[in-house]
Amino acid sequence: MLFLTLLSTVFSSCTKKTNVNPTKAGDTVVNPYATAHVYVVGSGPAPTGLGATCWVDGIPQYLSDNTPQSIANAIVIQGSDVYEAGWTNALYGADIAAYWKNGVETQLSAGGRVSQANGIAVSGNDIYVAGVVYNTNGLHQAVYWKNGVMTALTDSNTVAKAFAIAVSGQDVYIAGYIDNSAVYWKNGVSYTLSPDPSMDPALYSAIANSITIIGSDLYFAGSIATYSTIGVVSWKNGVATQYHDGTICSISQTAGAMFTNGQDVYLAGYTKDPKTLKAIATYWKNGVEKKMTDGTTNAEADAITANGSDVYISGLLNGNATLWKNGSPVQLNNTSSPTATTGIIVVPK
């Protein structure tokens, strides 16, 4: 995919810049859990390997500690029930899409093929999971599961992924991409999300990896790459807004990289320091860029949410899973083992 190739080769920064007290690895905040319970999902050093993890107020809860490798990619809470979606790996090289409800794992059938789950939604008693299935021909299909039953969104001759899923009434919406085009599906029918109608689609690659529904409004977020630039893009009812000026910035490729609160739209990702070329953890509120680190060490913002005026972000700071509240970081793990964060939810106390 063009986007994935360009992402590793283009470096710079974005527009509408403002700093939120850029932090360094040693900075801390006294108590980010004072007014809300904070759930962060991803992967951390579990007893038997790199395991799917949910940090609750900073305390890790391992979801698949009996497998050598797993990750939780998304989280949703309904009432007192906590759901995560991701994948588990009982044998290296054989990922199996899965979801967890209150810590109990359910593996999702994909006909024996390698599969991964990226997003989850719950409506009543129905559990919806969006993801991808890898075919023997090296291509991959966008799929979703409803209560464990898989539906393919694309055929086996395309390169496609489904990242995020949302349900409104009887309608199921999914964000992802097909080949080089950002798309969303409504009840299985795909619609292209153009980042710029004036651009030749052959000259860029785009993905949509987050979705939010507020009333009748559909919000999507993702990234666009050309041969010289990478930028963040969001859509409201199909109308695109780009957050770059011909340089580079990128939204995290997670379902939790966008959060909407009333008319406010938050996006999580990173920019690049033009001197050190290190990633800077960055978020955007209504298009205004806010940097949380200073470029002396690599950092990225992976997922974002808000509680009142407080903004919570999960990501990585110098390789460690980190939670930021209003720009101040708290380390979630303090080991040399690899970690990742992919989703965040806050529940007011």
Summary of the structure (lengths in Angstrom):
residues: 349
radius of gyration: 18.6
end to end distance: 43.5
largest distance: 52.0
contacts: 1308
relative contact order: 0.17
helix: 3%
strand: 60%
